[in-house]
């Protein structure tokens, strides 16, 4: 079983920096960045029959398709694969934290920019540690 990592953010600079951190922490050697939620959803839909699971770093404040819209779209689909979401945002609004917890697929809420410590902590989370042979 493989874990495909997606980074969804409307800011290309954040995609680049977060991609470097994901690689440095060995979360993934080949994360895929998307500058809109709809492009990431199209990618997931086009690859729905693959045997990969997804770890998605998701910004919530994006134009057109927000992170919340993205989560709702995923919820409306019945994918057989595992999807894990890490909200990666500059929002410090408590209501965003509470709303994020209402989605079963959201495993964490991280403030931008992704740090090495945050990545290493994520690799040890029970939901995805199986992909890294890491014991908690």
C-alpha positions in Angstrom: 0.0 0.0 0.0 1.4 3.4 -1.0 0.7 6.9 0.3 0.5 9.6 -2.3 1.0 13.1 -0.9 -0.9 16.1 -2.4 -0.4 19.8 -1.4 -3.3 21.9 -2.2 -2.8 25.7 -1.9 -3.6 28.7 -4.0 -0.2 30.2 -3.4 2.6 28.6 -5.5 5.3 29.8 -3.0 3.6 27.9 -0.2 3.3 24.8 -2.5 7.1 25.1 -3.2 8.2 25.5 0.4 5.8 22.8 1.7 6.9 20.5 -1.0 10.6 20.9 0.1 9.6 20.2 3.7 7.6 17.1 2.8 10.7 15.8 0.9 13.1 16.8 3.6 11.1 15.0 6.3 10.8 11.9 4.0 7.0 12.1 4.2 7.2 11.7 0.4 9.8 11.9 -2.3 7.3 13.0 -4.9 4.5 15.1 -3.5 2.1 16.6 -6.1 1.1 20.3 -5.8 -2.2 21.8 -6.9 -3.0 25.5 -6.9 -6.7 24.9 -6.8 -9.0 22.5 -5.0 -10.8 21.5 -8.2 -7.6 20.4 -9.9 -6.8 18.2 -6.9 -10.3 16.7 -6.9 -9.9 16.0 -10.7 -6.6 14.2 -9.9 -8.2 12.1 -7.2 -11.2 11.2 -9.4 -8.9 10.3 -12.4 -6.8 8.0 -10.1 -9.7 6.6 -8.0 -8.9 3.0 -9.0 -5.2 3.1 -8.0 -4.1 1.2 -4.9 -2.7 4.4 -3.3 -4.0 6.2 -0.3 -3.8 9.9 0.0 -2.3 12.3 2.5 -3.5 15.8 1.5 -2.1 19.0 2.9 -5.1 21.4 2.4 -5.3 25.1 2.7 -8.8 26.2 3.6 -8.8 29.8 2.4 -8.7 29.5 -1.4 -10.8 31.2 -4.1 -13.3 29.3 -6.2 -13.1 25.9 -4.3 -12.2 26.5 -0.7 -10.8 23.8 1.5 -14.2 23.4 3.0 -15.7 22.9 -0.4 -13.0 20.4 -1.1 -13.8 18.5 2.1 -17.5 18.5 1.2 -16.8 17.2 -2.3 -14.7 14.3 -0.9 -17.4 13.6 1.6 -20.0 13.3 -1.2 -17.8 10.7 -3.0 -17.6 7.1 -1.8 -13.9 6.4 -2.4 -12.7 3.0 -1.3 -9.2 4.3 -0.7 -8.0 5.9 2.5 -7.8 9.7 2.5 -6.1 11.6 5.3 -6.3 15.4 5.4 -4.0 17.8 7.2 -5.4 21.3 7.3 -2.5 23.6 6.5 -3.6 27.2 6.9 -2.7 30.6 8.2 -6.1 30.8 9.9 -6.0 31.0 13.7 -9.8 31.2 14.0 -11.0 28.7 16.6 -14.2 28.1 14.6 -12.0 26.7 11.8 -10.3 24.3 14.2 -13.7 23.1 15.5 -15.1 22.8 11.9 -12.1 20.8 10.8 -12.6 18.3 13.6 -16.1 17.6 12.3 -14.6 15.8 9.3 -13.5 12.3 10.1 -10.8 12.4 7.4 -9.1 15.4 8.9 -6.2 14.1 11.1 -4.5 17.4 12.0 -4.6 21.2 11.8 -1.3 22.8 11.2 -0.4 26.5 10.9 1.5 27.5 7.8 4.4 27.1 7.0 5.0 23.4 7.4 8.0 22.7 9.7 10.2 19.7 10.0 9.0 19.1 13.5 5.3 19.1 12.3 6.2 16.7 9.5 8.0 14.3 11.8 5.1 14.4 14.3 2.7 13.7 11.5 4.6 10.6 10.4 4.1 9.2 13.9 0.3 9.7 14.0 -1.6 6.4 14.3 -3.6 7.0 11.1 -0.6 7.2 8.8 2.4 5.7 10.8 1.8 2.4 9.0 3.1 4.0 5.8 6.4 4.8 7.5 7.0 1.8 9.7 7.0 4.2 12.7 5.8 3.1 16.1 4.2 5.6 18.4 
